[in-house]
Amino acid sequence: DSGNTQGNQAHKNQNQPREVISSLFSFNPTPVSAVEPPKPEGAEPAKPSNAPLIDGIDTFTSLGLSQTLAAHLMTKLELKAPTAVQKRAISQLLKEECDAFIQAQTGSGKTLAYLLPLVQRLINLSRTNGEAFERANQDSSDNTAVHRDSGLFAIILAPTRELCKQIFVVLEQLLRCAHWIVAGTVIGGEKKKSEKARLRKGLNILVATPGRLADHLENTKVLDVSNVRWLVLDEGDRLMDLGFEEEIQKIVRKLDERQRSKGIPGLPTKRVTILCSATLKMNVQRLGDISLKDAVHIQADPDDEDGEMKVKTTGSNSEFSVPAQLKQSYAVVAAKLRLVTLTALMKRTFSRKGSVMKTIIFVSCADSVDFHFEVFSRQNSDNKSGEKEAKTTEASPPNTKPASIHGTIAKSTAFSNPTNPVTIYKLHGSLPQHIRTSTLSAFSRQSEAAVLICTDVAARGLDLPNVDFVVEYDPAFSSDDHLHRIGRTARLGRDGRTHIFLLPGNEEKYVEILKQGYRDSGAKISHTDVNETLKRGFGGNTETTSKGWEDKATEWQLDVERWALENPTVLEMARRAYQSHIRAYATHIASERDMFNIKDLHLGHLAKSFALRDRPAKINVPGLRPGKEDTKREFKADRKGARDGVQVNNATSASDAVRKMREKVKEHMAGANEFNIA
């Protein structure tokens, strides 16, 4: 009997996955590029390229805005002077009635660049009619003063609900000095009956997602667009990336068909279309062909003294522009060291209270967001109080269900220290809309140190205040996406830093792509030493052995691996994150595929960065990720009426790139069918 028992036990052990416990600091590839010496302390800082102009010459009133609106900007919005793009756009859009393409760096004030002329023209329309305010409620055919029953004059289209809400908040702030002008939104996420009721009451300015607006134009009779004189297409590149070309064509066609033939005094004689984008790639040019006619190209250059607008096109894509004051750095990190290096970087970043307020960490897929959020908020031996910290609710916005209930906000045990507690947030496109909204709101309002781990769902257009540091833990899928990611910091002339993780080998060539973003061809992107980062993060103030930090980093990594093994839910989460990360890695654009080639990945070393001890061939988690079924139902409901909201994962998975990617991934590993990069 004892022999049979031993035989059964041996057979059982053979069926269990074999654990692989590898050393962090052995058998790592050597970086090709050399670490550069730090910039001298006395070096003159770069002049901000997207800051408000402070030479005293260009003020809002000098651009044509009324004293009332200019005073409102200064007192209520605390804006003293326009930025370069606002200087060009406001004067152009107030003087002439021609279509415009506004191209400028992210964080340079494009939203106000088109909102201010629009609001000013509507204020002027009210004032040109004597006793307009007294007659605002009279039902008179010759009364053209602006009030909610006057009609819809402007439509602003944005690709996501989050961006629409952000634009609407800015618009509401502007209209506090012109309360008779009424704005509203139709962005999905609520019953169409409620949206129809809002349209029936009357709006002068409408902010909408393309799918939802196209649906209302088709099915809502109370939506009268005959008086629309402005159409704004914000984040044009993203509108095309998310597949809204068909909806925009339909919207433009409907507006043309229903346009009022007789002009309205004080309004443009024809509809003015404004297209905004940080880049000028081929799909943006195609969008311009659909919507623009004889358009001027407004491109801000704060160093240009002649005041003329310039057009610079480089083949199929435009050169992207990085704010001059933004400090970029990169580190060449071996796959096994990725997790501990990110931890060390964040420990160092938040080592002193007040040194950095907010950091955004970009990763490639939703599963990776979930995994890293759990790792950095886990309860471990470092939490000496032994008390289990509850998910925080202190930052939740009023009148909303706290995001923490859904596990998107927590105290970071990995980054915090006794003098500087850090709150950690997570965000990706697989979260329901209301959770995304409440999480973004909580992160924006957080006044203490905070970290947001997210996918590219937060990379486009969103103005998140006081973001000092952006970390690209996974490189962006294209240089355009990289531009939008780093655009979350160094906004409106503020300082900002970015840091990108690259693997040794071909990925190091990506640095040349990053350098192209600077107008100054001599500008450098600093190369930081990964060993120095680890030493500063795990070494503390001890000056004992030179390799003490290696022992601490190794112990931290092993502690995370043991924690994952002891928690089946966490282990499954780590395996899903590993699988999705590899799938996402293969979706880089074709022109950068030689730098990000899935065949170059060492899958075993990469598994360690997800705290896994499994052999790569044995990592296979079939089926949907937890909560994915609800998200799919939500997505189908949106698609039934129109394409709305931030559904990056589904939009991307429908592309040819993903189909090709799956074929390549099959050569390397067995995996689940579900792929989600949002």
N, C-alpha and C positions, 0 to 999 in steps of 0.2 A: 504493500500500500504506500509506504513512504517513497518507494521508487517511482510509482505512478504520480504521486503528488509533485515530486521534484520534476518529473518530465512535463507535467501540465504547466508548472510554473515556468519552466524554461521555454515552453511553446508560447505561453502568454507573453513573456518578455520579448520574444522574437517578433510578435505581432505589434508591439508598441513602437511608436516612432522613435528613432534613435536621436538622442539629444547631441547637439554639437556645441561645445563650449569653447569658443575661440578667444584668443588674446586680442585685446584692443590694439596693441601697439606693435604687433609683429605681422610680417608678410603684407604690409601696406605698400601700394605703388608709390613711386617717388614723383612729386610734381615736376613738371617741365619748367614752368616759369619761376623766376627767382623772387624772393620777398624784397620789396622796395623799402628803403629807409623812410622813416616817418617824415612828414612835412615839417620844416623848421618852425619853431614856436612863433617867431616874429614875422612869418609870411603874411602878406597882405590878403585879407579875405576877398573873395570874389564879389563883385558888385551884383546884387540881385537883379535878375532879368525879368521877373514877373511881379515886382513890387509896385505899389502906387507911386506915381511920379511926384517928387517932392521939390521940384525946382521953383515952385511958386508961380509958374507961368500958366500951366494947364490946370484949371479948376473945372468943376462940373458946370458952373454957370458959363464959363468961356466956351464950352462945347455946345451950348444952346439949351441947356436945361433951365427951367424956371427957378427963381429964387426960392419958391416954396419947396420944390422937390429937392433942390441942392441943400437947403437947410435941414430938411428931413433926413437926408443921407448923413449929414454931419452930426446931428444931434441924436438921432434914434438908431442909426446903423453904424455910427462912429467911423464913417468913411470921410477922409479929409481931401483926397485927391484921386483921380482916376488912374487905372493901370494903363499900360501902353495899348493893349487891345481895346480897352474901353475908350481911350482917346480917339482911336481911329474909327471904331464902329459907331459910336454915338453921333459924332458929327456927320459921318457919312449917311447914316440911316435917318437922321433928322432933315438933312438938306435935300436928299434925292430919294426918288421912289423907284429904285431899281433893286433887283434881287442881289443877294450878297452871300458869299461863302466866307465865314469867319474861321480862320485857322490860327491857333495860338497854343502855347504850352498849357498843360493841365495846371490848374490852380492859379490862372492868370485873370480870372474874373469874367469868363465868357457869358455866364448867366446874366449878370447885370448889363453886359455889353448889348444884349438884344432886348432885355426887359425895360431898361430905362428909356430908350427912344419910343418904344411902344406905349408905355404909360404916359410919357410926356405928350405924345400926339393925342391920346384920348383926353388928357386934361385940357389941352388946347381946344379940342372939339367942344368941350363943355363951356369953356370961357368965351368962345366966339359967338355964343347964343345968349343975348342979354337976358338977365333974370333966369338963367338956366336952372339954378337950384330951386327957385320958387316954383317953377313950372315942371319940375322933375316928375311929379305924380299925376300931371294932367294928361288926359288922353287926347292929344292933338296931333293931327297928321303932319303939321309943319314943325313940330317940336323935335329937334335933332339933338337936344342935350343928352348926355350919356347917363343912363340909369339902367337897371337890370332889364327893363322891357325894350330898351333901344335895339337890342339884337346882339348877336355874337360877332365880334370884330376880329378876334385873334384866336388862333389855335396853336398850341405848343405841343409837339410830339416828342416823347422820350422813350427809350427802349425798355425801361424797367419801372415797376411801381415805386421802388425806393427813390429813384431819381425824379420821378414825377412828383412825389411828395416833397422832396427837397426843393424843387423849383417852386412848388406851390407855397411853401413856407416863406421863401424869399419874396415871392410876388405879394403875399398877404402883408408882409412887413412894408413893402413899398406903398401899397394901397391904403395904408393907414392915414396918409395925407390926402387921399382922394377916395373917401369912403363910399362915394356914389358909384364908383366903378366896381363891378362884382365879378369875382373869379370863382372857378370851381374845377373839379376833376372828374374824369371818368376813366378809371384804371383797372376795373375788375376787382375781384376779391370781395364784392358785396352783391346783393341782388340787383338785377337790372332794373327792377321796379323802383328802387331807391334812386338810381341814377337818372331814370326817366323823370321822376318827380323833381329832381334838382334842375334838369334841363327845362322842364315845363315852367318853373318859376322864373327862369331867365338868367343868362350869363353873358358877360361881355368878353371875358377871356376864359378859354378852356384849356386845361392841361390834361393830356390823355396819352395812353399807350396806343400804338397804331391798330392793334387787333380790336381793341374795345371800341375805338372810334369808328373803324370800318364797319363794325357790326351795327352800331347805332345809326350810321348813315344809311344803312340798308333797311333797318327795321324800325327806327324810331321817327315817327312823323313830326313830332314836336321839335326836333332838332333842325332849326332853320339856319343854313350856312350861306344864305344869299348875300349877306353883308360882310362876310369874312374878307378882311383886307390884309391880314398878316398870317403867314404859315411859317412856323419855326420848326426845324428838324434838328434837335439837339443830339449830340453823340452820334453823328452820322455813320461812323464806321461800325459802331455797335448795332445800330439799327439794321445794317446790312448783314453783319455777322450772325445775328439772331434770326435771319430769314424773313424780314419784314418788307422785302422789296415789293411783293405782290400787293400787300395791304396798302403801302404808300402809293403805288400806282392807282389803286382803286380810290383812295382818298383824294388824290390830285384830280383824277377824272371827275369825281362827284362835285368837287369844288368848282371846277371849270364849267360843268353843266349847269350848276345852280347859281352861278354868280349873277348878281343883279346888274343889268345892263346900264341903268342910270346911276351915275356917280352920286356920292354923298358929299356935300360941301365939308371941307376940312379933313376928309379921308383920302388916302391914295386912290387914284382913278382906276388902278388895277391892283390885283393881289400882289403883295410883296412876299417873296419866299426867302427865308434866311436859313442857310445850312451851316451848322457848327460841327467842327471836328478837330481833334488835335493832330490828325494825320491826313495825308492826301493819297491814300492808296487807291488801287483800281476800283474797288467796290464803292468807295466814296465818290469817285468821279462818275461812276454809273448812276449813283443816286442823284448827283448833280444834273446829269443828263435828263433824268426823269422829272425833276422838280424845278430846276433853275432855267431862266431865260435871260441872256445877256447880263450875267451876274458880274459884280466886281469882287475881287479877291482881297479880303482884308486880312493882312498878316502883320502882326505887331513886331516891331523891332525897336526896343527902347534906345538903342544907340544910333538910330537913323535920324538925322537932323532935318532932312528935306521934307519929311511928312508924307512921302509918297508910299503907296502900297505896292508890295512886291509879290511876284508869283515865282515860286521855286519848285520845279517838278523834276524828279529824277526817275525817269522810266516808269516802271509799273508801281513803284512805291515811292513815298516821300521820305526825305531824311527826317528822322524824328528829333525833336528839340528838348533838351534837358535844361531846367533852370540853372543858371550859372552858379548860384550860391549852394546848390546841392552837392554834398560831399559823398561820393560813391566809393565803396571798397568791396573787395572780394576776397574769399579765402578758398584755397584748394584743399578740400577735406576728403580724406579716404572714406569709402562707404561705411566701414565699420565705426568710424569716429563721428559720424554725422549727429547722432542723438546727443552724445555727451558734449560735443562742441557747441551745439545750439543751446544746451543747458548752461554751459560755461559762459557763453556770450550774454545770455539773459541775466545770469547771476551778476556778471560784471556791470551790465547796463544799469541794473537797479541797485547797485551796491550802496549808492549814496542817495538819500532822499532829495527829490527835486532836480536831480541831474537830467532825468528823462521822465516825461509825463506819460506818454502813450507810445506803444510800439505795435505795429501790425506785422504778423508773420504769415507770409503767403505759402501755401502748399498746393499740391497739384490736384487733390481729389477730396471728396467729402469724407470718405472712410479714413483718410489720413488726418483730417481735421479732428474727427471724433477720437481717434487713438491718441494723438498728441495732447488733446485737451484732458483726457483721462490721466495720462502720464504726469502732466505738470500740475494737476490738482489732486493727485492721489494722496492718501494718508500713509505716511511712512515713518521710519524710525527717527527721522529728524524732527518730527512733531512731538516734542518732549512732553507736552501737556497731556498727551494721550486722549485728548478730547476730539471727537469726530466733528470736523467743521461742516456745518450745513451749507448748502448752496446759498449764496448771498441773495438777498432781496432788496438791499438798501438802495441799489441804483435803478430799480424798476420804475418806469414812468407811471404817473398817476392814471387811474381809470383804465388800466390795462392789466391783463393777467401777467404776473411776474414771470419774466423769461426764465428765472432760476428754477421754476417749477418743472420746466422742460429740460433742465440740465444744460443750459447754455451759458451760465455765469457761475463762477466759483472763486474761492480764494486759492491762489497759486502757492502750493507748498514748496515747489521747486525753485521759484524765483524770489520769493519773499525773504526778508530778513527782519530781525526784531525792530529795526528803526524804519523800515520801509515796506509795509505790506503791499502786495501786488494782487489785483483782481484780474482774473483771466476770463475771456469771452470766446465763444466759438460761433462761426457763421458759415453756412454753405447753402447751396440752392436746393438741397433735399429737405431742408426744414420748411414747415408750413409758413405761409406768408406772414401771419400775425406774430409768429415767433421771431422771424427775421426782423420785422419792424421794431418790436419791443427790445430785441437785443442790440440793434444799431442805436436806438434811442438811448438805452442805458449806457452804452460805451461812449456815445457822444457827450453825455451829461456827466460822466465820471470825472471828478475833480482830483482824484488821487492816481497813483501809478496804476497803469492798466495795460494788458496785452490782449490783442484780438488775433486769434488764429483763424484763418479763413481761406477760402478759394478765391478765384477771380471774380466771384459775385460781388465783392466789395472793392474791386479795382477800378471800376468805371464811373466817373462823374461824381461820386458821392463826396461831399465836403465834410470830412470828419475832423473836428477841431482839435488843435494841439497835438497832432501826431508828429513826434520828433524823429522817429526811427522806423524804417521799413526794412524788414528782413525777407529776402527771397530764399527761403529754405529749399524750395524747388524752383529752378529757373522757369521763366514764363515760356509759353508755347510759341511765342513770336516776339520780335523786337517791339511791335506795337503794343502787345500786352504788357511787356516790360515797362514801356513808357507810362502806361496808365497805372501800373502798380506803384512806381516810384512817385507818381504824381499825387499820391495821398499825403506826401510831406513836402516841405519847402514851398508852401502855397502863399500867394500874395506877398512875396518878399521875405517870408520867415525862413530861418535856417532849417536845415533838415539833413539827415544822414540815411544812406541805404547800404545794405550789405547783402551780397549774394554768395551762396554756397555753390561751388563747382567741384566736380570730381576730377582727379588727376587724369591727364591724357588729352583726348580731343576736346573735351569741354573747356579747356583752358583757352582755346581759340575764340571762345565767345567774348572774351574781353575786348577784342578788336571791334566787335559789333557794338558793345557798350560805349566805346570811345567815340563812335560816330555820332552819338547824340549831342556832343558838345560843339558849339559853333567855333570855339577855340580849339583848333586841331592839336595844339600843344598841351591841352588839359590832360591830367593824369588821373587814373583810377587806382587808388592805392591797393596794394596786395598785402594783406595781413598774415602773420604767421600763426598757423593753427595751434602750434605748441604754446605760443605766448598767450593765446586766448584761453587754452585749457589751464595754463599755469595761473593766470589771473582769476579765472573762475573757480577753480578747485583748490588753489594754493592758499587762499586767504592771506593772513598776515604772517604766516609761519615762514621762517627762513632756515629750515632744517636742511634735509637732503634735497638735492636738485630734482630728484625724481619723486618726491612726495606727492606731487599733484597727479602723477600717473596712477599711484595707488588709490588715491581718492576717486579719480575718474573711473577707474576699473571697478571699485567697490560700488559706486553709484550705478553703473551699468548692470552689474550682476544683481544688485538689489531690485532693479526694475525687471530683469529677466525672471527672477524668482517670484516676484509679485504677479507677473503675467501667468506663469505656470500654475500658481496657486488659485487663480481666478479664471474659470472657464470662459466667462463673458469677455474678460479683457483679452484672453488668448485668442478668441475668435475675432475680436475687434482688431487685434494686431495682424492676424493673418489676412483679413479682408483689406486692411490698409496696405499691406505689402502687395497683394494682388492688384489692387486698383492703382497703386503707384506705378507699377511696371506697365500696366496698360496705358496709363496717362503719359508715361515717358515716351511712348512710341507715337504720340500725336503731334510732335513738333512739326512746324511747317517744313516743306520739302527743302527749301533753301538752307535750312539749319540742321538738316537730318544728319549730315556728316559729323557734326559736333555732338549731337545727341542721338547716338545710334544704340538701339537696344541690344545689339550684339556685343557692345563693349561693356555692358554691365556685368559685374561679378555678383551673381544673384545670392550666393552664400554670404558674402560680406554685407550686401544690402539687407539681407534678412536680419542681421544683428542690429542694424539701426532701427528695426521695429521690435527689438527685444525678443526675437525669435531664436530658438535653438533647433528648429526643425531643418531638415535638409530641404532645399528649394523644391525638389520634385514631389515632396510629400505635403506641400502647403497647398491645400485646395479646400475652399469653403464654398460649397454650392448654395444656390438659392439667393433670395433677396436679402439685402441688408436690413436690419431692424428698422421699422418705420417706413421702409421704401414703398410698401403697398399703398399707404395713405397718400404719399407724395405722388405716386403714379395716378391715383384717382383724381387728385387735385389738378394734376397737369392735363389729364384727359378732359376734365370739366372745362378748363380754360380753353383748350384747343377746339372744343366743340363749337363754342361761339366765336372765339378769336384767340390769337396768340398773345397772351398777356403775361406779365410778371417776369420774375427772374428764373427761367428754367434752362439754365446754361447746359446742365447735364444732358437733357433730352435733345436740345438743339444740336449739341455737339455729337452725340452718339448717332445722329442720323446722317452724319457727313461721311464722305468717302474716306476721309482720313482715318476714321475709326474702323471702318471695314478693313482697310489695309493693315491697320495696326493689329487687329485681332489675328489676322493671318500670321503676322510676324511673332506675336506673343505665343501662339501655339507651338512654334518651333522651340521655345525656351522653357515653357512650363505648362502644367495642367492648371486650368483656372475655371472660375465660375463664369456664367454667361453675362452676369450683371456688370456693367461698366458705368462708372459715374465720376465725372471729373468736376462736378459743380459742388 
